[in-house]
Each structure stands twice: as structure tokens, then as C-alpha cells.
Amino acid sequence: MYAGSGSTAEEVGVFTAKDSNQAKETMEDVQKYLDDQADSFQDYVPEETKRIGNAVLEQKNQYVVLCVSGDSDQAKEIIEKSIPIIAETLEAIRNHMIFTQYHLLHNEMQKEVIHDWMNHFNPILNKYNTVKKKLKAKVTERKELNVQKDKTSILNPIQHIKLNQQLTTITEEIEELKSRKEQLIFQAECSTDKDMTNLSKKYDQMNNNLDILDSQDISLKKQLEKDAAAFREEKFRPEPEQYTELLDTRIQIRPDFRDKLIEQLKGTFGKYYDYHRRDIAANEVDYLNVEDPDVFSHRAWELEYQRKQEIRRNQPARTKKKSYDMEL
């Protein structure tokens, strides 16, 4: 932080926080500092309080920039076109977009797993419920036949014979339905009717999970569109002649941002983190932002080559050993 003499309130400062949340706290602290400065200058240099009141206080991701000057508009324009700040902002937005896209891909994988599970158990549950209904109807029918048989007079042997035949047939059908039900329970990897009831509840929960994931996807896609718009706005903030400097700065800071992203993904998705899915998400985000990864790779190679060449040039030249003819 650089401050003017005691007679002027002019000063400029750049504060680096751990993350954007901590930067918000820093913003509040700096604002309190400005309020104290205004009270202080009001007592002995009142005209300087106007500069403090027009101070530029900006937050860009984890950075907080303060500038108290005579021309706040120009100061704000300079800050907004600061290449390091723009580069940090772009990489932070890109990271957030990759995280969001990864979340979408993760949800897609989860939905595929759920669909496969449901497609496997749905026909089994449907057949089980159908068999269960038929079995219940047949048991009820047998009870009614038994009641009818009990009410039939023994003096009506023909009716008795007819009812016994019907009871025999329906009992066979009941046993066949019971056998079919047991087969379906086995196919469902269950042991009892209670297990099948729990499986049916789990199926309903899976269906509900699909609705939750679909709702999540809608929110994530909206966030992705919002971030893409912010990225485009930030990307075209610098002047055309600053594009190479911006690219070089982004290449320089990208490894740190990649490490932060990996740490965030692992912290969120745990054992389900997949580096291949992360790479797919990054490629899709770069495509959405109309950025060619090959341009970054080629420029990174150029910078590394230039760095090595610079190291060689700065190395002290090796002194050649003089050769002397040996005298005999």
C-alpha cells in the first residue's frame, strides 16, 4: 500500500485475500479504514474528504483494490484494464465454469446409473405386483367357494363335486402364482414380501432422485450461461494490443488455478472424482468460451523455450582451453 504525504489523502493499495469470501471481509475492513480517514482529514484538511468519498474500492475475486486520487473515473478505468486482475478474474470464472460443467457431467453419470437400476427392477416389480393382485383375488375366490360348499346340502352331491373340482383348480392356480411370486422375489435379489415392499419404496425414491437431479441441472446450466456472459465481458475488457500480455499472464497463473480446482473437486465429490471427467469438462468450457486449448499449449511452449534460451544466454561463457604444442 502506498500513501501520500500527510497533507493529501491520495493512496493506492492492492490486498490479496485467501478467496473471494475473505475478500468481502477485506472490503469491509478497507471501507471502515476509509471512514476513519474521512473523519481524520475533516479536522485538518477538509477538502481531502471529497477525494476519500470518491475513492475507488473494487473487488476482483480474491483481490481488493483501493485508489484515492483526484480523478476517480480514470483510476477506475485503469484498475478495470489491469492485466493481472483481468487474468485472475478470467481464470477464476473459468474454474467456476469447469466445476459447474463437471457437476453436470457427474449428474449425468448418476442419472445413467439410476436409469439402469430402474430399468432392471421396473419389469420385476410390475410383474410382482400383478402376480400379487392375482394371488389375492384367487385366495378370496377360494374362500368364497369354501363358504358356498359349507352352505351346500349333503343331499346335493353333484354340486359338491362341482365345487370340489373348482377348489382343486383354484388351489393349483394359487400354488402356481405363489411359485411365480417366489421366482420374482429371487430375481429382485430379495427374500420376503417385506423386502419387495422396501424395494418398491427405493424405486420411488430413485424416481424422486431423478427429479432432483433434473432440477439441479436446470440451475447449473443457468449458472453456466451467467458465467459465460461474465467471461466474455471480462475477456474483451483490455485493449487489443494487450491480448498477448493477457494470454501470457493467464498461462503463468493457470497451474495454481488448476491445483485449486482439483482440490475443490476432490473435496466435493470425494471418491467419485475423476480426472478424465475433469478434462472433458475443461474442454467443453473452453469450447463454450470460444478458446482454443492448442493456442495456450503452443504459447506456453514458446514461453518455456524463451525462458530456457534466456537462461543459456545469462550463463557465463565457457573459457576455451588453450592448446599448446608439446615440445620434444
Phi and psi in degrees as a GROMACS rama.xvg file:
@    title "Ramachandran Plot"
@    xaxis  label "Phi"
@    yaxis  label "Psi"
@TYPE xy
-119.598  127.49  TYR-2
-121.64  152.292  ALA-3
-78.7028  -170.439  GLY-4
-70.8971  172.831  SER-5
-63.9441  -17.2238  GLY-6
-85.3891  -9.15113  SER-7
-132.951  148.726  THR-8
-90.8197  0.801144  ALA-9
-61.4634  132.585  GLU-10
-165.106  159.374  GLU-11
-141.493  142.384  VAL-12
-153.067  144.357  GLY-13
-124.615  122.707  VAL-14
-115.701  129.757  PHE-15
-105.468  119.026  THR-16
-98.9303  172.625  ALA-17
-68.7793  -40.8959  LYS-18
-154.337  -177.131  ASP-19
-66.4653  -31.9665  SER-20
-66.8878  -42.5663  ASN-21
-68.3417  -30.9902  GLN-22
-64.0634  -34.1178  ALA-23
-62.8642  -40.4234  LYS-24
-65.1868  -39.1827  GLU-25
-62.7507  -40.1338  THR-26
-56.9128  -44.2926  MET-27
-64.1577  -40.5506  GLU-28
-64.9819  -42.4988  ASP-29
-66.1782  -37.4655  VAL-30
-64.0821  -39.9634  GLN-31
-63.0274  -38.9735  LYS-32
-61.5484  -42.9  TYR-33
-63.9256  -39.5232  LEU-34
-62.0535  -42.0615  ASP-35
-65.4777  -39.8511  ASP-36
-63.306  -40.1961  GLN-37
-62.5957  -42.6992  ALA-38
-64.2636  -39.0392  ASP-39
-67.1091  -46.938  SER-40
-72.2335  -23.1934  PHE-41
-61.4177  -28.3962  GLN-42
-77.746  -35.9481  ASP-43
-127.043  -20.2096  TYR-44
-136.223  74.046  VAL-45
-58.2079  -34.1533  PRO-46
-65.8233  -20.4124  GLU-47
-75.7627  -16.9252  GLU-48
-64.894  -26.6314  THR-49
-65.4814  -40.8343  LYS-50
-62.1665  -41.9765  ARG-51
-65.2303  -39.3177  ILE-52
-64.6583  -28.7802  GLY-53
-97.9018  15.5762  ASN-54
-59.834  145.474  ALA-55
-92.0275  118.422  VAL-56
-128.098  107.425  LEU-57
-122.775  145.117  GLU-58
-115.346  127.159  GLN-59
-126.67  99.0216  LYS-60
58.5348  -118.052  ASN-61
-92.3067  8.98179  GLN-62
-106.867  141.188  TYR-63
-123.145  125.622  VAL-64
-115.9  130.043  VAL-65
-120.957  134.11  LEU-66
-144.414  117.372  CYS-67
-108.724  114.235  VAL-68
-149.473  177.69  SER-69
-79.3741  -17.7865  GLY-70
-128.863  89.0031  ASP-71
-66.5652  -36.3822  SER-72
-62.8272  -45.2432  ASP-73
-66.7785  -39.2431  GLN-74
-62.4395  -41.4219  ALA-75
-64.4531  -39.9677  LYS-76
-64.6148  -40.3238  GLU-77
-64.9337  -42.8511  ILE-78
-63.7462  -43.852  ILE-79
-64.1423  -26.9804  GLU-80
-101.8  14.6393  LYS-81
-70.0351  118.735  SER-82
-59.8755  -46.1391  ILE-83
-58.9565  -40.6455  PRO-84
-68.7077  -42.8977  ILE-85
-62.8779  -42.2715  ILE-86
-62.2228  -45.3157  ALA-87
-61.921  -41.6935  GLU-88
-63.9859  -45.1638  THR-89
-61.7741  -44.6419  LEU-90
-68.5731  -33.8799  GLU-91
-67.8644  -42.7738  ALA-92
-64.0025  -43.6646  ILE-93
-59.7768  -43.9883  ARG-94
-57.5011  -45.5141  ASN-95
-64.0848  -37.9088  HIS-96
-66.7041  -41.1863  MET-97
-64.4049  -41.5304  ILE-98
-60.4919  -44.0691  PHE-99
-64.5031  -44.1426  THR-100
-65.3878  -38.1469  GLN-101
-61.5653  -42.4514  TYR-102
-60.2688  -41.1357  HIS-103
-63.0002  -43.6826  LEU-104
-65.3273  -39.2462  LEU-105
-63.392  -42.6785  HIS-106
-62.983  -39.286  ASN-107
-62.4874  -40.6913  GLU-108
-63.984  -42.3893  MET-109
-62.7001  -41.437  GLN-110
-64.4987  -37.8608  LYS-111
-63.1402  -41.912  GLU-112
-64.0176  -43.827  VAL-113
-64.5021  -43.7036  ILE-114
-61.1471  -42.5337  HIS-115
-61.4833  -43.4586  ASP-116
-62.8335  -46.2246  TRP-117
-66.7569  -39.2113  MET-118
-65.2181  -29.1484  ASN-119
-74.5927  -45.3624  HIS-120
-90.7187  -19.44  PHE-121
-58.8303  -50.5549  ASN-122
-63.8143  -34.3402  PRO-123
-65.3601  -46.195  ILE-124
-64.3266  -40.7591  LEU-125
-62.5779  -45.4631  ASN-126
-65.1091  -39.9225  LYS-127
-61.8765  -46.097  TYR-128
-65.0274  -37.5651  ASN-129
-64.4414  -46.7972  THR-130
-62.9436  -40.0609  VAL-131
-62.9159  -41.5894  LYS-132
-65.7209  -43.6531  LYS-133
-62.5385  -41.5725  LYS-134
-62.9536  -42.4662  LEU-135
-63.6833  -39.8712  LYS-136
-66.6348  -39.6777  ALA-137
-68.5386  -38.9151  LYS-138
-64.3407  -41.0893  VAL-139
-63.5589  -41.6374  THR-140
-63.777  -39.3497  GLU-141
-65.7691  -38.7145  ARG-142
-61.5551  -42.5956  LYS-143
-65.1091  -37.505  GLU-144
-66.3426  -39.2779  LEU-145
-64.7992  -40.2156  ASN-146
-63.115  -43.1024  VAL-147
-63.4844  -38.9027  GLN-148
-65.8532  -41.7532  LYS-149
-62.7436  -31.5329  ASP-150
-84.1446  -13.4477  LYS-151
-79.3368  132.206  THR-152
-67.5526  144.388  SER-153
-68.2387  -11.8864  ILE-154
-82.0683  0.406522  LEU-155
-119.017  71.8323  ASN-156
-65.1134  -32.3051  PRO-157
-62.9648  -42.13  ILE-158
-65.6771  -37.1021  GLN-159
-62.0284  -46.1358  HIS-160
-60.5984  -43.2256  ILE-161
-62.6868  -43.5873  LYS-162
-66.2457  -39.3799  LEU-163
-63.7652  -38.9927  ASN-164
-63.5605  -42.5586  GLN-165
-64.3957  -40.6535  GLN-166
-64.9974  -39.4436  LEU-167
-63.1665  -45.2775  THR-168
-63.0234  -46.6412  THR-169
-69.5598  -31.8923  ILE-170
-65.8575  -40.1165  THR-171
-62.8156  -40.2616  GLU-172
-65.4845  -38.5316  GLU-173
-63.6961  -44.3459  ILE-174
-64.9709  -37.0969  GLU-175
-66.3125  -40.9816  GLU-176
-66.26  -37.9917  LEU-177
-63.1417  -41.7761  LYS-178
-64.1573  -42.7721  SER-179
-63.434  -39.1868  ARG-180
-64.0203  -40.9414  LYS-181
-63.9006  -37.9245  GLU-182
-62.9312  -41.9583  GLN-183
-67.4275  -37.8848  LEU-184
-61.8511  -40.7502  ILE-185
-66.1135  -42.3727  PHE-186
-61.9237  -32.2074  GLN-187
-82.5659  4.13248  ALA-188
60.3265  38.5788  GLU-189
-118.68  173.902  CYS-190
-120.117  -31.7313  SER-191
-135.146  171.716  THR-192
-62.8814  -33.1883  ASP-193
-64.2994  -39.5854  LYS-194
-61.2184  -39.2774  ASP-195
-66.6419  -36.2798  MET-196
-63.5337  -42.9678  THR-197
-65.1095  -37.237  ASN-198
-64.1556  -40.0997  LEU-199
-63.1392  -39.5959  SER-200
-65.2795  -40.141  LYS-201
-64.3889  -37.1739  LYS-202
-61.8702  -44.4257  TYR-203
-62.7176  -38.1849  ASP-204
-66.283  -39.2516  GLN-205
-62.2693  -41.3769  MET-206
-62.86  -39.0988  ASN-207
-66.9392  -37.1227  ASN-208
-62.8277  -36.0209  ASN-209
-62.0669  -41.2055  LEU-210
-63.2536  -39.7924  ASP-211
-64.5368  -43.7538  ILE-212
-65.3071  -39.2624  LEU-213
-63.023  -40.7402  ASP-214
-65.5969  -40.4358  SER-215
-60.6856  -43.2914  GLN-216
-61.4118  -39.168  ASP-217
-60.9943  -45.9794  ILE-218
-65.076  -41.6723  SER-219
-65.5104  -39.6245  LEU-220
-67.6296  -36.5848  LYS-221
-64.569  -41.4459  LYS-222
-64.2335  -38.5466  GLN-223
-63.8382  -42.5342  LEU-224
-64.1573  -40.7615  GLU-225
-63.4383  -44.2448  LYS-226
-65.9214  -38.3705  ASP-227
-62.9619  -39.3749  ALA-228
-65.8497  -41.4571  ALA-229
-65.325  -37.4329  ALA-230
-63.6501  -46.1715  PHE-231
-61.5009  -42.5409  ARG-232
-62.4581  -42.9448  GLU-233
-72.0002  -36.4269  GLU-234
-63.8992  -34.2184  LYS-235
-98.7382  14.8777  PHE-236
-70.939  -42.3592  ARG-237
-73.4437  166.864  PRO-238
-74.5509  155.117  GLU-239
-55.1495  -36.6783  PRO-240
-71.1468  -8.42645  GLU-241
-96.2984  -1.87113  GLN-242
-61.7939  -40.9253  TYR-243
-65.3204  -42.4549  THR-244
-61.6266  -40.5141  GLU-245
-64.4293  -43.1792  LEU-246
-61.6344  -44.6893  LEU-247
-63.8921  -39.597  ASP-248
-65.8439  -41.7311  THR-249
-64.6145  -39.4791  ARG-250
-62.7002  -38.69  ILE-251
-66.8513  -39.3281  GLN-252
-94.2929  -10.0634  ILE-253
-60.9215  -40.6809  ARG-254
-55.2547  -41.2357  PRO-255
-64.0343  -41.077  ASP-256
-67.4861  -36.9542  PHE-257
-63.6408  -41.4292  ARG-258
-62.9537  -41.5649  ASP-259
-63.3451  -40.3943  LYS-260
-63.7238  -45.5775  LEU-261
-60.9718  -42.3648  ILE-262
-62.264  -41.2617  GLU-263
-66.3883  -42.9191  GLN-264
-64.27  -43.7498  LEU-265
-64.5423  -38.4416  LYS-266
-66.7779  -31.9686  GLY-267
-86.417  -45.026  THR-268
-102.479  -7.74674  PHE-269
54.8061  -127.543  GLY-270
-67.5459  -13.7044  LYS-271
-88.6182  1.3617  TYR-272
-65.2505  136.458  TYR-273
-136.422  118.481  ASP-274
-66.2941  -31.6822  TYR-275
-64.9825  -41.6846  HIS-276
-65.4468  -34.6461  ARG-277
-63.3349  -43.3756  ARG-278
-63.2403  -39.6969  ASP-279
-62.6395  -43.9586  ILE-280
-61.353  -42.4243  ALA-281
-63.2555  -42.9687  ALA-282
-64.5403  -39.9051  ASN-283
-68.0728  -36.7287  GLU-284
-67.6673  -43.0227  VAL-285
-61.8509  -37.7451  ASP-286
-65.4678  -41.7848  TYR-287
-64.4521  -35.0519  LEU-288
-87.4411  4.84328  ASN-289
55.1572  51.2748  VAL-290
-124.251  135.866  GLU-291
-96.7501  113.967  ASP-292
-58.4312  -28.8493  PRO-293
-65.5089  -33.5289  ASP-294
-63.2215  -42.8248  VAL-295
-64.725  -44.7931  PHE-296
-62.9432  -44.3407  SER-297
-65.6366  -43.5008  HIS-298
-67.2363  -37.6372  ARG-299
-62.2202  -38.6526  ALA-300
-65.0633  -41.976  TRP-301
-60.7329  -45.2292  GLU-302
-63.717  -40.4802  LEU-303
-66.1332  -40.4853  GLU-304
-62.7442  -44.6475  TYR-305
-62.1981  -38.9739  GLN-306
-63.4408  -43.3444  ARG-307
-66.7327  -38.728  LYS-308
-63.4871  -39.174  GLN-309
-64.4466  -39.4931  GLU-310
-63.213  -41.9775  ILE-311
-65.0543  -40.8765  ARG-312
-65.3775  -32.9926  ARG-313
-83.4318  -10.9598  ASN-314
-72.8614  140.56  GLN-315
-63.0666  137.493  PRO-316
-65.8066  140.65  ALA-317
-74.8949  130.717  ARG-318
-77.984  127.252  THR-319
-74.5303  135.272  LYS-320
-75.5389  131.324  LYS-321
-75.2576  140.553  LYS-322
-106.189  132.766  SER-323
-116.897  142.922  TYR-324
-72.7698  131.599  ASP-325
-75.3778  129.913  MET-326
-88.1197  135.999  GLU-327
